[in-house]
């Protein structure tokens, strides 16, 4: 059995996103799962493992997050997984609040 590499629980989502890499510019995408430390980006476009990308995605009813992220895995013509490298404190707080609401929808925040 393969060992789970993720350090934080992921939640299934469908969030509009945009990204650009060192060579690729301005791709539309969707975030299909997200955690405090990374996400999966469903998109076309070529990336390489260890490539640094700029990723923006929209949280419902809040604002757009902007994150520098490193590609940790890629699935040709499907998308890629990233680990968040730099996220502002404000964006991190918004992301954590969103994930907590998805993980615990019955809790009042």
N, C-alpha and C positions, 0 to 999 in steps of 0.2 A: 504494500500500500504506500502511495506517495505521501510524503510529509507535507503538511500545509505550510506554505512559506509566508503567508500573510500574518502580520502582527496585529491587525485590527479587523473587527468584523465588517463585512461589506453589506450594503443594502442594494437591492435591485431598484433601478430608477430608469427614467427616460428623460434626460435633460438635454436641451439644445446646447451645442458647443461649437467652438471654432478653435483651430490650432494652426500654428506655423512652426516649421523646423528650420534648420540651417539652410537647407536647399529648397524645401517645399514651402510655398507661401499660401496663406489664407484658404484653409480647407474647412468646409462645414462638416459637422460630426454630431454624434449623440453619445452622451455618457450613459452606459447601461448598468454599471454598478460602481459604487463609490464607498470609500472608507476614509478615515482621518488621515491615512498615509498614502492613498493612491486611488486609481480608478481604471476602468476599461473604456477606451475610446473607440466607438464603432464608426469607421470612416474608411475612405479610400486614401490613397497617397502613400508614398514610400517613406519609411523610417528605418533606422538601424538601432539595434540594442545599444544602449548607453548614449544615444543621441539626446541632447537637451532640447526641449520644445517649450514654446509659450502656449498655454492652454487657457481658454476662457470658457466658462459655462454658467448658465443662468439657473439660479435657485428660484423656485416658485415664490412669487409675492415678496421677494427681497431684492437682491441685486445680482450683478454679474461678478463672479469670482475670477481673478487673474492669477495664474500660478505658473511658476517655472517647474517643469517636471522632467524626469529622466525616463526614457523608454526602457522597460525591464523585460518585455517580451513582445513579440509581434506575430500576428497571424496574417499572412499575405492576403490582400484583397478583402479582409474583414475588419481589421483594426489592430490596436495594440494596447498593452497595459503600461501604466506609468506609476512611478513613485514620485510623490511631491517633494521637490527640493527646496523651494522657497514660496511661502504664502504669508501675506501680511497677517498681523495679529487680528485685525478686524475680519478679514476673510476667513481665517481659521475659526474664529468664534461663530460666524454665520454657518460654516460647514458643519461644525460639531453640533450646533443646535439643530440643524436640518437632519443630520444622521440620527441623533437621539430621538427626534420626533418620529422618524421612520421606524426605528427599532422598538420604541415604546409609545405607540400612538394613543394609548389610553391615559398616559400621564399628562397632567396639566403643567405647562412651563410658564 
